[in-house]
Amino acid sequence: MQLILWRHAQAEDGKRDLERELTAKGRRQAIKVAAWLRQRLPEKFELLASPATRARQTAEALRPEVTIAERLAPGASVSDLLEAVAWPDHGATVTLVVGHQPTLGRVAARLLSETEADWSVRKGALWWLEHRLRGGRTEVVVRAVIAPDLL
């Protein structure tokens, strides 16, 4: 299974949390990362997003068909996210999650270091992780870490 953790792009302030929309800079960030992803994703992949407007808008930069997962709302736990994507038992699937900090950073920390830690995922950035069996052992491999300002 491959899991892509994509933090929503830059959003405006001043509205209720779930209603915050992307700024012009946030839209540019989402478009850049979506273009990078389109060149690398398989034809079939799952796209899940938090119910927050900014997460949905980030995901829609990649494709308009987005599955909204209430379990991915701001404040979601590591367990909420991992259960929502059926990690690591979802087979050969690529699942892309558009969500929030600190959840995404905590998921990356748990999967890569097997500890709970507050790792930072920048706005609009993604971490692409892969679960695999090698020599009878389970491994999590980092395939990519991309920030929109590097594209």
C-alpha positions in Angstrom: 0.0 0.0 0.0 1.1 3.5 -0.7 -0.1 6.4 1.3 0.2 10.1 0.3 -0.3 12.6 3.1 -1.1 16.0 1.5 -1.6 19.0 3.8 -4.1 21.5 2.5 -2.7 24.5 0.9 -2.6 28.0 2.4 -6.1 29.2 3.6 -7.6 32.5 4.5 -8.2 33.5 8.1 -11.3 35.0 9.7 -14.0 32.4 9.0 -15.1 29.4 11.0 -12.5 26.7 10.7 -14.4 24.3 8.4 -15.4 27.1 6.1 -11.9 28.6 5.5 -11.1 28.7 1.7 -7.8 28.7 -0.1 -6.1 32.0 -0.7 -4.8 32.8 -4.2 -1.4 31.6 -3.0 -3.0 28.4 -1.7 -4.7 27.8 -5.1 -1.3 28.1 -6.8 0.2 25.7 -4.3 -2.5 23.1 -4.8 -2.2 23.4 -8.7 1.6 23.0 -8.6 1.5 19.9 -6.4 -1.5 18.4 -8.3 0.5 18.8 -11.6 3.5 17.0 -10.0 1.2 14.2 -8.7 -0.6 13.7 -12.1 2.8 12.8 -13.6 3.4 10.1 -11.0 0.2 8.7 -9.8 -1.2 5.4 -11.2 -4.4 5.7 -13.3 -6.5 4.4 -10.3 -6.0 5.8 -6.8 -8.2 6.8 -3.9 -8.6 10.5 -3.0 -9.9 11.2 0.5 -10.2 14.7 2.0 -11.2 16.3 5.3 -14.6 17.9 5.3 -12.9 21.3 5.7 -13.4 23.5 2.6 -9.6 24.2 2.3 -8.9 20.5 2.2 -11.6 19.8 -0.4 -10.4 22.6 -2.6 -6.8 21.3 -2.4 -8.0 17.9 -3.4 -10.1 19.2 -6.2 -7.0 20.7 -7.8 -6.0 17.1 -8.6 -9.5 15.9 -9.6 -13.1 16.9 -8.9 -14.2 13.5 -7.6 -13.2 13.6 -3.9 -14.4 11.3 -1.1 -15.1 13.4 2.0 -14.1 11.5 5.1 -15.5 13.1 8.3 -12.8 11.1 10.3 -10.2 13.4 8.7 -11.6 16.6 10.1 -9.2 19.0 12.0 -8.3 17.3 15.2 -8.4 13.8 13.8 -6.2 11.3 15.6 -3.5 9.1 14.1 -5.8 6.1 14.6 -8.7 7.9 12.8 -6.6 8.5 9.7 -5.0 5.0 9.6 -8.4 3.3 10.0 -10.0 5.5 7.4 -7.4 4.4 4.8 -7.1 0.8 6.1 -3.3 1.1 6.6 -1.5 -1.1 5.8 -3.9 -3.8 4.7 -5.4 -2.0 1.8 -3.3 -4.0 -0.7 -1.6 -2.5 -3.7 -3.7 0.6 -3.6 -2.5 4.2 -3.6 -4.5 6.3 -1.2 -4.1 10.1 -1.1 -5.3 11.9 2.0 -5.7 15.7 2.1 -5.8 16.7 5.7 -4.4 18.9 8.5 -1.6 19.4 11.0 -0.8 18.1 13.5 -2.5 14.8 12.3 -0.4 14.4 9.1 2.9 15.0 10.9 2.0 12.6 13.6 1.0 9.9 11.1 4.3 10.3 9.3 6.2 10.1 12.6 4.3 6.9 13.7 4.8 5.1 10.4 8.4 6.0 10.0 9.7 6.0 13.5 7.1 3.9 15.4 6.8 6.8 17.9 4.3 9.5 18.4 5.9 12.9 17.6 4.8 16.2 16.2 6.6 16.4 12.8 5.9 19.4 10.6 4.2 19.1 7.2 4.2 22.5 5.5 1.0 23.9 3.9 0.5 22.4 0.5 3.3 19.8 1.0 3.0 16.0 0.8 4.7 12.9 2.1 4.5 9.8 -0.1 5.0 6.6 2.0 4.9 3.0 0.9 4.3 -0.1 3.1 6.1 -3.2 1.8 7.4 -6.6 2.9 11.1 -7.2 2.5 12.8 -10.4 3.6 9.8 -11.3 5.7 9.9 -7.9 7.5 7.5 -5.0 7.2 9.0 -1.7 6.1 7.7 1.8 5.5 9.7 3.6 2.7 9.6 7.3 1.9 9.0 7.7 -1.8 8.9 11.5 -1.8 8.5 14.6 0.3 7.6 17.6 -1.7 6.8 21.2 -0.8 5.0 23.5 -3.3 7.7 26.1 -3.2 10.2 23.6 -4.6 8.1 22.9 -7.7 
